Amino acid sequence: MDWINYWAEQGQASSILTAFSDYYDQSKSDYELNRCLHQIFLLSKKTEGKNAAYKWAVRNIKLNNCWNPYFSSGSKEVLREYGNTYRMHWENLLRDTMAPGSSRLQRDENIVVPSTQLVTYLVSAGQIALAAEITETMVTSLEGDIAHLPLSKLYWYDDPVSNQNIPFHLTLLHFKWPDRYARLLTAKQIAALLQDDSNIEFRALYLHYLNQQPYEADIVDFLSVLLLVETPPFTEEEVTKAIQYPSLISDALLKSLDLMDEDRDDLSTLYSIFSDNLTPNKAKYDKYANGVPLRFIGIIQELEQEHNVPLEKHFLLEWEKVWERRPCYMFDPYDFCGDQFYRQDRIQISFSWRAETSIVSAFLRTLAYAMHKHSIPSEVCYSYAQEALPFGSIAVNLSPSDPPYSWPVLGNLSKDDSLPGQNELERYLADLAASPNEILLHANGPILRNHTGVCIDLKVILILLQSSEIDDPKMIFDSIHHVRNSEQGIFPLAKWSWPSSFGRWETDWLSRGYFRPTYSVGNLPINTVNQSESSVEYFGGSISNGAWRYWVNQWYPVHHRDAGNSLGTYFSVSKDFFEEFKRQTDGNYFLIAEMTCVDRRDFAHASEPIKTFAILPV
């Protein structure tokens, strides 16, 4: 449109307007010329006045479909101009552009009933009340159109949230993000905010969110955060009033926090009673349970077989009732990680989502039913109920460390780069053995993470061999894996074990390995345990017997099934301790290693992982 401005500045405005009028008075239309109509309106308004320019406003709206927000770019600005110009006769423009046959159909376009564009025009014309009324009608119409859909409640608030409180809301909302590791980190953040006496508003907000939780397991997750606070900043009345759906484990948490004095007299409020003729929809449950550990329904099935009571049916009916309380979506992990994995890829996940909490809630309700109605021992039910806890006392309280000294770290491998092999693995072992300050007894973690390229894991174990004739690291790993190592004279100095307490969000650490020593050195016959900010250390009296730590390598909550997750764990001792231990025991010590490579370059989906083994005397 620069040419219009150019010739108008040369004194040709009248000629331009005459030429356009002659063309359009013949009911002609041209796409390129139509794009100039608003510029012609502005020129006519400037030289002839707004009354003469009116016809160009009408032609522009009609021929460029300005009432359609998806058709004409810049139409909002155009309508604002017309609303301001013709605010005293705003109805005329509507009548002349919306009457039947007023819009020229171009190609396959349809006339669109004005909506947001109409509101823009009315506001510019000073018709605020009418614009508000139309807006309310549009919103109400939209709500009616989607009322039948199972949409979750929007996180909109009746009152505006102050800038100061926005981070508080976002923190509590992020606590529902399905990533288990992210939820653990957020739990620590919430605990720190609750402990800060200057955050009185956050404490009130925490109680508000606790009161809004629709499932028993959600309440357990929120209450568990209080275990991380030195002194919970709430009274018993404040917390109990905020809990809508109590459970066996929420009661246990409140008692441990000194927020509940006595056991609940009536457990009937913790479960449902169903008619015998009801039949659960097992197929629906199976769809929602996709990805949820089978442990929960497995426990119910075990109790049913052991005590000969119909618990599985009750569990499924409880789940349906919990689901109806607040319907949730079926969670598809591939939708979450579609930028990293194809649906053909074999994956493992680190998620805790709403369908899982609905199932854990049904699990807790069924345990209360089993204990109260079928006299299954309370200690059994409470023991199983502990598995609903999100975390225990160890991993959540630890901060990540650096990887072990000399732990190999590789950059991304391009399409033409070769994978590390036997020579590289032996060099990795030699570097780890040459560490000046520590020696690894057991380690398991990533050395390269590229989910669309190459992922490489490394396991390292320090072993004592009774026979120097054993020198096959693959056989040694197989022996340890199948627990045949003792009879074959293979003794790892640190063993895979279970912590004293852990929760359903901490299984990623356990899958990598929680290790403890198989020996005790010191002036006491048993090991004691000391937990610091970043390690779990074992002592024989005053002598350190080694420490367990973890590290994080580019965390992502999905990983290839044949590779581990993005966490690494290891148990190490000081070099001095090992040298003295070796001198006292006079054994044959070796480091063994297993390297696993998953190569997804060239869009490979089903290729088997490449495993390499090595052994090194130390």
C-alpha positions as CSV (number, residue, x, y, z in Angstrom):
1,M,0.0,0.0,0.0
2,D,3.0,2.3,-0.1
3,W,2.1,3.3,-3.7
4,I,-1.2,4.8,-2.4
5,N,0.7,7.0,0.1
6,Y,3.3,7.9,-2.5
7,W,0.8,9.1,-5.1
8,A,-1.4,10.8,-2.5
9,E,1.6,12.8,-1.4
10,Q,2.1,13.8,-5.1
11,G,-1.4,15.3,-5.2
12,Q,-3.2,12.4,-6.8
13,A,-5.5,11.4,-4.0
14,S,-8.6,12.4,-6.0
15,S,-7.5,10.3,-9.0
16,I,-6.9,7.3,-6.8
17,L,-10.3,7.5,-5.1
18,T,-12.1,8.0,-8.5
19,A,-10.3,5.0,-10.0
20,F,-11.3,2.8,-7.1
21,S,-14.9,4.0,-7.1
22,D,-15.2,3.4,-10.9
23,Y,-13.9,-0.2,-10.4
24,Y,-16.0,-1.2,-7.4
25,D,-19.2,0.6,-8.5
26,Q,-19.2,-2.2,-11.2
27,S,-19.5,-4.8,-8.4
28,K,-16.1,-6.1,-9.3
29,S,-13.6,-7.6,-6.8
30,D,-9.9,-8.4,-6.9
31,Y,-7.9,-10.0,-4.1
32,E,-5.0,-7.7,-4.3
33,L,-7.1,-4.5,-4.6
34,N,-9.4,-5.7,-1.8
35,R,-6.3,-5.7,0.5
36,C,-6.0,-1.9,-0.2
37,L,-9.6,-1.0,0.9
38,H,-8.7,0.1,4.4
39,Q,-6.0,2.3,3.1
40,I,-8.5,3.8,0.7
41,F,-10.9,4.4,3.6
42,L,-8.2,6.3,5.5
43,L,-7.4,8.4,2.4
44,S,-11.1,9.1,1.7
45,K,-11.6,10.0,5.4
46,K,-8.7,12.4,5.3
47,T,-9.6,14.2,2.0
48,E,-13.4,13.8,1.8
49,G,-14.5,13.3,5.4
50,K,-15.9,10.3,7.3
51,N,-19.3,10.3,5.7
52,A,-17.8,9.9,2.2
53,A,-15.4,7.3,3.6
54,Y,-18.2,5.2,5.1
55,K,-18.8,3.2,1.9
56,W,-15.1,2.1,1.9
57,A,-15.4,0.8,5.5
58,V,-18.5,-1.3,4.5
59,R,-16.7,-2.6,1.4
60,N,-13.6,-3.5,3.4
61,I,-15.6,-5.5,6.0
62,K,-17.7,-7.3,3.4
63,L,-15.0,-8.2,0.9
64,N,-12.3,-9.0,3.4
65,N,-14.6,-10.8,5.9
66,C,-13.4,-8.7,8.8
67,W,-16.0,-10.2,11.1
68,N,-14.1,-13.5,10.8
69,P,-11.0,-13.4,13.1
70,Y,-9.3,-16.2,11.2
71,F,-9.6,-14.7,7.7
72,S,-8.4,-11.1,7.6
73,S,-5.1,-10.2,9.3
74,G,-5.3,-6.8,11.1
75,S,-9.1,-6.9,11.2
76,K,-9.2,-6.0,14.9
77,E,-7.3,-2.8,14.3
78,V,-9.6,-2.0,11.4
79,L,-12.7,-2.6,13.4
80,R,-11.4,-0.4,16.3
81,E,-10.9,2.4,13.7
82,Y,-14.4,2.1,12.4
83,G,-15.9,1.9,15.9
84,N,-14.1,5.1,16.9
85,T,-15.1,6.8,13.7
86,Y,-18.8,5.9,13.6
87,R,-19.5,5.5,17.3
88,M,-22.6,7.9,16.9
89,H,-24.1,5.6,14.3
90,W,-22.5,2.3,15.2
91,E,-25.7,0.3,14.4
92,N,-25.6,1.4,10.7
93,L,-22.3,-0.3,10.1
94,L,-23.6,-3.6,11.7
95,R,-26.7,-3.4,9.6
96,D,-24.9,-2.7,6.3
97,T,-22.3,-5.5,6.8
98,M,-24.3,-8.2,8.5
99,A,-27.5,-8.2,6.5
100,P,-28.2,-11.4,4.4
101,G,-26.0,-11.3,1.3
102,S,-23.8,-8.6,2.7
103,S,-20.6,-10.7,2.8
104,R,-19.1,-11.8,-0.5
105,L,-18.2,-15.5,-0.4
106,Q,-14.8,-16.1,-1.7
107,R,-13.6,-19.6,-2.8
108,D,-14.8,-22.0,0.0
109,E,-15.2,-19.5,2.8
110,N,-18.4,-19.3,4.8
111,I,-20.0,-16.3,6.5
112,V,-18.9,-16.4,10.2
113,V,-21.2,-15.1,12.9
114,P,-19.3,-12.2,14.6
115,S,-17.9,-13.0,18.0
116,T,-14.7,-11.6,19.4
117,Q,-14.5,-9.2,16.5
118,L,-18.0,-7.8,17.3
119,V,-16.9,-7.3,20.9
120,T,-13.8,-5.4,19.7
121,Y,-16.0,-3.1,17.5
122,L,-18.6,-2.5,20.2
123,V,-15.9,-1.5,22.8
124,S,-14.4,0.9,20.4
125,A,-17.8,2.4,19.7
126,G,-18.4,3.0,23.4
127,Q,-21.0,0.2,23.8
128,I,-19.4,-1.4,26.8
129,A,-22.5,-2.9,28.4
130,L,-23.6,-4.5,25.1
131,A,-20.0,-5.9,24.6
132,A,-20.0,-7.4,28.1
133,E,-23.4,-8.9,27.5
134,I,-22.3,-10.6,24.3
135,T,-19.1,-11.8,25.9
136,E,-21.1,-13.4,28.7
137,T,-23.3,-15.0,26.1
138,M,-20.3,-16.4,24.3
139,V,-18.8,-17.8,27.4
140,T,-22.1,-19.4,28.6
141,S,-22.5,-20.9,25.1
142,L,-19.0,-22.4,25.2
143,E,-19.7,-23.8,28.7
144,G,-22.8,-25.4,27.4
145,D,-21.0,-26.9,24.4
146,I,-18.4,-28.6,26.5
147,A,-20.5,-29.5,29.6
148,H,-20.7,-33.1,28.6
149,L,-16.9,-33.5,28.3
150,P,-15.0,-35.0,31.3
151,L,-12.7,-32.0,31.7
152,S,-10.8,-31.4,34.9
153,K,-11.4,-28.2,36.8
154,L,-9.4,-25.2,35.5
155,Y,-7.0,-23.6,37.9
156,W,-8.8,-20.3,37.7
157,Y,-9.5,-18.3,40.8
158,D,-12.5,-16.1,41.7
159,D,-10.2,-13.5,43.2
160,P,-7.0,-12.3,41.5
161,V,-3.8,-13.8,42.9
162,S,-1.3,-11.2,44.1
163,N,2.1,-11.2,42.5
164,Q,3.6,-12.2,45.8
165,N,1.5,-15.3,46.1
166,I,1.9,-16.5,42.5
167,P,5.1,-18.5,43.2
168,F,3.3,-20.1,46.2
169,H,0.5,-21.3,44.0
170,L,2.8,-22.5,41.3
171,T,4.9,-24.5,43.8
172,L,1.8,-26.3,45.1
173,L,0.5,-27.0,41.6
174,H,3.9,-28.3,40.6
175,F,3.6,-30.8,43.4
176,K,1.1,-32.6,41.1
177,W,3.5,-32.7,38.1
178,P,3.6,-36.5,37.2
179,D,7.4,-36.7,37.3
180,R,8.3,-38.6,40.6
181,Y,11.7,-37.0,41.0
182,A,10.3,-33.5,40.4
183,R,7.6,-34.2,43.0
184,L,10.3,-35.1,45.5
185,L,12.2,-31.9,44.9
186,T,9.0,-29.9,45.2
187,A,8.1,-31.6,48.5
188,K,11.4,-30.3,49.9
189,Q,10.6,-26.9,48.6
190,I,7.1,-26.9,50.2
191,A,8.6,-28.1,53.5
192,A,11.2,-25.2,53.5
193,L,8.4,-22.7,52.8
194,L,6.3,-24.1,55.6
195,Q,9.2,-23.9,58.0
196,D,9.7,-20.2,57.3
197,D,7.8,-18.2,59.9
198,S,7.6,-15.2,57.5
199,N,5.4,-17.3,55.0
200,I,2.1,-17.2,56.9
201,E,0.2,-16.8,53.7
202,F,1.8,-20.0,52.3
203,R,0.8,-22.0,55.3
204,A,-2.9,-21.0,54.8
205,L,-2.5,-21.8,51.1
206,Y,-1.1,-25.3,52.0
207,L,-4.2,-26.0,54.1
208,H,-6.5,-24.7,51.3
209,Y,-4.8,-27.1,48.8
210,L,-4.9,-30.0,51.3
211,N,-8.7,-29.4,51.6
212,Q,-9.1,-29.6,47.8
213,Q,-7.5,-33.0,47.4
214,P,-10.0,-35.5,45.9
215,Y,-8.2,-38.8,46.7
216,E,-6.9,-40.4,49.9
217,A,-3.5,-40.9,48.4
218,D,-3.3,-37.1,47.5
219,I,-3.9,-36.3,51.1
220,V,-1.1,-38.8,52.1
221,D,1.3,-37.1,49.7
222,F,0.5,-33.6,51.2
223,L,0.7,-34.8,54.8
224,S,4.0,-36.6,54.1
225,V,5.6,-33.2,53.4
226,L,5.1,-32.3,57.0
227,L,7.5,-35.1,57.9
228,L,10.2,-32.9,56.4
229,V,9.4,-30.0,58.6
230,E,11.1,-29.8,62.0
231,T,8.0,-28.7,63.8
232,P,4.7,-28.7,61.8
233,P,3.2,-25.2,62.0
234,F,-0.4,-26.3,62.3
235,T,-2.7,-27.4,65.1
236,E,-4.6,-30.7,65.1
237,E,-7.9,-28.9,64.4
238,E,-6.5,-27.0,61.4
239,V,-5.2,-30.1,59.7
240,T,-8.0,-32.5,60.5
241,K,-10.6,-30.0,59.3
242,A,-8.7,-29.7,56.0
243,I,-8.8,-33.5,55.3
244,Q,-11.9,-34.6,53.4
245,Y,-10.9,-38.2,52.8
246,P,-8.9,-39.8,55.6
247,S,-7.3,-43.2,55.5
248,L,-5.4,-45.6,57.6
249,I,-2.1,-44.1,56.6
250,S,-3.2,-40.5,56.9
251,D,-4.2,-41.3,60.5
252,A,-0.9,-42.9,61.1
253,L,0.9,-39.8,59.7
254,L,-1.1,-37.5,61.9
255,K,-0.2,-39.5,65.0
256,S,3.5,-39.5,64.1
257,L,3.3,-35.7,63.8
258,D,1.5,-35.4,67.1
259,L,-1.5,-34.0,65.3
260,M,-3.8,-36.8,66.4
261,D,-4.1,-38.1,70.0
262,E,-6.2,-41.3,69.7
263,D,-6.9,-44.0,67.2
264,R,-10.1,-43.6,65.2
265,D,-13.0,-45.3,67.0
266,D,-15.1,-46.0,63.8
267,L,-13.2,-47.2,60.7
268,S,-16.4,-47.5,58.7
269,T,-15.9,-43.9,57.4
270,L,-12.7,-45.2,55.7
271,Y,-14.4,-47.6,53.2
272,S,-17.6,-48.3,51.4
273,I,-20.2,-51.0,51.6
274,F,-21.4,-52.4,48.3
275,S,-24.3,-54.5,47.3
276,D,-23.5,-58.1,46.4
277,N,-25.1,-57.9,43.0
278,L,-22.7,-55.1,41.8
279,T,-20.1,-56.1,39.2
280,P,-17.0,-54.0,38.7
281,N,-15.8,-52.9,35.3
282,K,-12.4,-54.6,35.3
283,A,-11.7,-53.6,31.7
284,K,-12.0,-49.9,32.6
285,Y,-9.7,-50.4,35.6
286,D,-7.1,-52.1,33.4
287,K,-7.0,-49.2,31.0
288,Y,-6.4,-46.7,33.8
289,A,-4.0,-49.0,35.6
290,N,-1.6,-49.0,32.6
291,G,1.8,-48.2,33.9
292,V,0.8,-48.4,37.6
293,P,2.8,-51.0,39.6
294,L,0.9,-54.3,39.9
295,R,2.0,-54.3,43.6
296,F,-1.2,-52.7,44.9
297,I,-3.7,-55.1,43.3
298,G,-1.3,-57.9,43.9
299,I,-1.4,-57.3,47.7
300,I,-5.2,-57.3,47.7
301,Q,-5.2,-60.6,45.7
302,E,-2.7,-62.2,48.2
303,L,-4.8,-61.2,51.2
304,E,-7.9,-62.5,49.5
305,Q,-6.3,-65.9,48.9
306,E,-4.8,-66.1,52.4
307,H,-7.9,-65.1,54.3
308,N,-10.5,-66.3,51.8
309,V,-12.5,-63.1,51.6
310,P,-13.6,-61.3,48.4
311,L,-11.3,-58.3,48.5
312,E,-10.4,-57.9,44.8
313,K,-14.0,-57.2,43.9
314,H,-14.3,-54.7,46.7
315,F,-11.0,-53.1,45.6
316,L,-12.3,-52.6,42.0
317,L,-15.6,-51.2,43.2
318,E,-13.8,-48.8,45.6
319,W,-11.7,-47.6,42.7
320,E,-14.8,-46.9,40.6
321,K,-16.3,-44.9,43.5
322,V,-13.1,-43.0,44.0
323,W,-12.9,-42.3,40.2
324,E,-16.5,-41.0,40.1
325,R,-15.5,-38.6,43.0
326,R,-13.1,-36.9,40.6
327,P,-12.8,-38.5,37.1
328,C,-9.2,-38.6,35.8
329,Y,-7.6,-39.1,32.5
330,M,-5.9,-42.2,31.2
331,F,-2.3,-41.2,31.2
332,D,-0.3,-42.2,28.1
333,P,3.5,-42.0,28.8
334,Y,4.2,-41.8,25.0
335,D,2.2,-38.6,24.8
336,F,4.5,-37.1,27.5
337,C,7.8,-38.2,25.8
338,G,6.8,-38.1,22.2
339,D,9.7,-35.8,21.4
340,Q,12.2,-38.4,22.7
341,F,10.6,-41.8,22.0
342,Y,8.5,-43.5,19.4
343,R,5.6,-45.7,20.3
344,Q,7.6,-48.7,19.0
345,D,10.3,-48.0,21.6
346,R,10.4,-50.1,24.8
347,I,10.4,-47.6,27.7
348,Q,10.3,-47.5,31.4
349,I,8.8,-44.5,33.3
350,S,9.2,-42.5,36.5
351,F,5.7,-41.1,36.8
352,S,3.1,-40.7,39.6
353,W,-0.1,-39.4,38.1
354,R,-3.7,-39.0,39.0
355,A,-4.8,-42.5,37.9
356,E,-2.2,-44.0,40.1
357,T,-3.3,-42.0,43.2
358,S,-6.9,-43.1,42.5
359,I,-5.8,-46.7,42.5
360,V,-3.7,-46.2,45.7
361,S,-6.7,-44.6,47.3
362,A,-8.8,-47.6,46.5
363,F,-6.0,-49.8,47.9
364,L,-6.1,-47.9,51.2
365,R,-9.9,-48.1,51.4
366,T,-9.8,-51.8,50.8
367,L,-7.3,-52.3,53.6
368,A,-9.5,-50.5,56.0
369,Y,-12.4,-52.7,54.9
370,A,-10.3,-55.9,55.3
371,M,-9.2,-54.9,58.8
372,H,-12.6,-53.7,60.1
373,K,-15.1,-56.1,58.4
374,H,-13.0,-59.2,58.0
375,S,-10.7,-59.0,61.1
376,I,-7.5,-59.2,59.1
377,P,-4.8,-58.3,61.7
378,S,-4.2,-54.5,62.0
379,E,-0.4,-54.9,61.9
380,V,-0.7,-56.6,58.5
381,C,-3.0,-53.9,57.1
382,Y,-0.9,-51.0,58.5
383,S,2.3,-52.6,57.1
384,Y,0.8,-52.8,53.6
385,A,-0.7,-49.3,53.9
386,Q,2.9,-47.9,54.4
387,E,3.4,-48.7,50.7
388,A,1.1,-45.8,49.8
389,L,3.7,-43.3,51.3
390,P,5.4,-41.2,48.6
391,F,8.8,-41.3,50.3
392,G,10.7,-42.7,53.3
393,S,13.4,-41.1,55.4
394,I,16.5,-41.5,53.2
395,A,16.4,-40.5,49.6
396,V,14.1,-37.5,50.0
397,N,16.5,-36.1,52.6
398,L,19.6,-36.5,50.5
399,S,21.0,-34.0,48.0
400,P,22.8,-35.3,44.9
401,S,26.6,-35.7,44.9
402,D,29.1,-35.5,42.1
403,P,29.7,-38.8,40.2
404,P,32.5,-41.0,41.5
405,Y,36.0,-39.7,40.9
406,S,37.1,-40.6,37.3
407,W,33.6,-41.8,36.4
408,P,33.6,-41.6,32.6
409,V,31.5,-38.9,31.0
410,L,31.0,-39.1,27.2
411,G,29.8,-36.4,24.8
412,N,27.1,-37.2,22.2
413,L,28.1,-39.6,19.5
414,S,27.4,-38.6,16.0
415,K,26.0,-41.0,13.3
416,D,29.5,-42.0,12.2
417,D,31.2,-42.3,15.7
418,S,31.9,-45.8,16.9
419,L,30.6,-47.1,20.2
420,P,33.1,-47.5,23.1
421,G,34.2,-51.2,23.3
422,Q,36.5,-53.5,25.2
423,N,39.6,-51.2,25.1
424,E,37.6,-48.2,26.3
425,L,36.0,-50.2,29.1
426,E,39.3,-51.4,30.4
427,R,40.6,-47.9,30.4
428,Y,37.5,-46.7,32.4
429,L,38.3,-49.4,35.0
430,A,41.9,-48.5,35.2
431,D,41.0,-44.8,35.7
432,L,38.5,-45.7,38.5
433,A,41.1,-47.9,40.2
434,A,43.6,-45.1,40.1
435,S,41.5,-42.7,42.1
436,P,43.7,-41.2,44.8
437,N,41.1,-40.9,47.5
438,E,38.4,-43.5,47.1
439,I,37.7,-46.8,45.6
440,L,34.3,-48.0,44.4
441,L,32.8,-51.1,45.9
442,H,29.6,-50.9,43.9
443,A,28.4,-48.4,41.4
444,N,25.6,-48.3,38.8
445,G,24.9,-45.3,36.6
446,P,24.8,-43.5,33.3
447,I,27.9,-42.3,31.4
448,L,26.0,-41.0,28.3
449,R,22.4,-40.0,27.9
450,N,20.9,-39.1,24.5
451,H,17.4,-40.7,24.2
452,T,17.3,-40.2,20.5
453,G,20.9,-41.3,20.0
454,V,23.1,-43.4,22.2
455,C,22.6,-44.2,25.9
456,I,25.4,-45.9,27.8
457,D,25.3,-47.4,31.4
458,L,28.2,-48.7,33.5
459,K,28.1,-51.1,36.5
460,V,31.2,-51.6,38.6
461,I,31.6,-54.1,41.5
462,L,34.6,-54.8,43.7
463,I,34.8,-58.5,44.5
464,L,36.9,-60.9,46.5
465,L,37.7,-64.2,44.6
466,Q,38.7,-67.3,46.5
467,S,40.1,-68.8,43.3
468,S,42.4,-66.9,41.0
469,E,41.3,-69.2,38.2
470,I,38.0,-67.3,37.9
471,D,38.6,-64.6,35.4
472,D,35.4,-64.3,33.3
473,P,33.6,-61.0,34.2
474,K,30.4,-62.0,32.4
475,M,30.2,-65.2,34.3
476,I,30.9,-63.3,37.6
477,F,28.1,-60.8,36.9
478,D,25.7,-63.7,36.0
479,S,26.6,-65.5,39.3
480,I,26.0,-62.4,41.4
481,H,22.7,-61.7,39.6
482,H,21.4,-65.2,40.2
483,V,22.7,-65.3,43.8
484,R,25.1,-68.2,43.1
485,N,28.2,-66.2,43.9
486,S,28.8,-67.5,47.5
487,E,29.0,-71.1,46.5
488,Q,31.3,-70.2,43.6
489,G,33.7,-68.3,45.9
490,I,32.7,-64.8,44.6
491,F,32.2,-62.2,47.3
492,P,31.2,-58.6,46.6
493,L,32.3,-56.2,49.3
494,A,29.0,-54.2,49.0
495,K,25.6,-55.8,48.4
496,W,22.3,-54.6,46.9
497,S,19.8,-54.1,49.8
498,W,16.7,-52.2,50.8
499,P,16.6,-49.1,53.0
500,S,14.7,-49.2,56.2
501,S,12.0,-47.0,54.7
502,F,11.2,-45.9,51.2
503,G,8.1,-44.7,49.2
504,R,6.6,-45.2,45.8
505,W,8.4,-42.1,44.4
506,E,11.8,-43.5,45.4
507,T,11.9,-46.6,43.3
508,D,14.3,-45.0,40.8
509,W,17.1,-45.0,43.4
510,L,16.3,-48.6,44.3
511,S,16.4,-49.7,40.6
512,R,19.9,-48.3,40.4
513,G,20.9,-49.9,43.7
514,Y,21.0,-49.0,47.4
515,F,24.2,-50.6,48.6
516,R,25.7,-51.4,52.0
517,P,28.9,-53.2,53.1
518,T,29.0,-57.0,53.5
519,Y,31.7,-56.6,56.3
520,S,32.0,-54.7,59.6
521,V,35.4,-53.2,60.5
522,G,35.8,-51.5,63.9
523,N,35.4,-51.7,67.6
524,L,31.7,-52.7,67.4
525,P,30.5,-56.0,65.9
526,I,27.7,-54.3,63.8
527,N,27.5,-51.3,61.6
528,T,25.7,-48.2,62.6
529,V,24.4,-45.7,60.1
530,N,24.8,-42.0,59.9
531,Q,22.9,-39.9,57.3
532,S,24.3,-36.6,56.3
533,E,23.1,-34.0,53.7
534,S,24.4,-36.1,50.7
535,S,25.4,-39.6,51.9
536,V,24.5,-42.6,54.0
537,E,27.6,-43.6,55.9
538,Y,28.2,-46.9,57.7
539,F,30.4,-47.1,60.8
540,G,31.9,-49.9,62.9
541,G,32.2,-48.0,66.1
542,S,34.2,-44.9,65.1
543,I,35.6,-46.3,61.9
544,S,33.9,-45.4,58.6
545,N,33.0,-48.5,56.6
546,G,32.0,-46.6,53.5
547,A,29.2,-44.4,52.2
548,W,26.3,-44.6,49.7
549,R,25.6,-41.6,47.5
550,Y,23.7,-40.8,44.3
551,W,24.1,-38.4,41.4
552,V,21.9,-37.1,38.6
553,N,22.8,-37.1,34.9
554,Q,20.4,-35.0,32.7
555,W,17.2,-36.1,34.5
556,Y,14.3,-37.2,32.4
557,P,11.4,-39.3,33.7
558,V,11.4,-41.8,30.8
559,H,14.2,-44.1,29.7
560,H,14.8,-47.0,27.3
561,R,14.0,-50.3,28.9
562,D,17.4,-51.7,28.3
563,A,19.2,-48.7,30.0
564,G,18.8,-47.4,33.5
565,N,17.3,-44.1,34.5
566,S,19.1,-40.8,34.8
567,L,20.2,-41.4,38.4
568,G,23.4,-43.1,39.4
569,T,24.2,-44.7,42.8
570,Y,27.5,-45.8,44.3
571,F,29.1,-47.1,47.5
572,S,32.7,-46.2,48.1
573,V,35.4,-46.4,50.8
574,S,38.6,-44.4,51.3
575,K,41.7,-45.6,49.6
576,D,43.5,-45.9,52.9
577,F,40.6,-48.0,54.4
578,F,40.7,-50.4,51.4
579,E,44.5,-50.8,51.4
580,E,44.4,-51.7,55.1
581,F,41.5,-54.0,54.6
582,K,43.3,-55.7,51.8
583,R,46.5,-56.1,53.9
584,Q,44.5,-57.6,56.7
585,T,42.5,-60.1,54.6
586,D,45.2,-60.9,52.1
587,G,42.6,-61.7,49.3
588,N,42.4,-61.6,45.5
589,Y,40.5,-58.4,44.8
590,F,39.2,-57.4,41.4
591,L,37.0,-54.7,39.9
592,I,34.6,-56.0,37.3
593,A,32.6,-53.9,34.9
594,E,29.5,-54.3,32.7
595,M,28.9,-51.6,30.0
596,T,25.5,-51.5,28.3
597,C,25.1,-49.5,25.1
598,V,21.6,-48.7,23.6
599,D,22.1,-47.3,20.1
600,R,19.0,-45.6,18.6
601,R,20.8,-43.8,15.8
602,D,19.4,-44.4,12.3
603,F,15.9,-44.6,14.0
604,A,16.6,-48.1,15.4
605,H,13.7,-49.2,17.7
606,A,14.2,-52.9,18.4
607,S,17.9,-53.5,18.3
608,E,19.3,-55.4,21.3
609,P,21.6,-53.6,23.7
610,I,25.3,-54.2,23.3
611,K,27.0,-55.5,26.5
612,T,30.7,-55.4,27.2
613,F,32.5,-56.8,30.2
614,A,36.0,-56.3,31.8
615,I,37.9,-57.3,34.9
616,L,40.9,-55.6,36.6
617,P,43.0,-56.8,39.6
618,V,43.3,-54.2,42.4
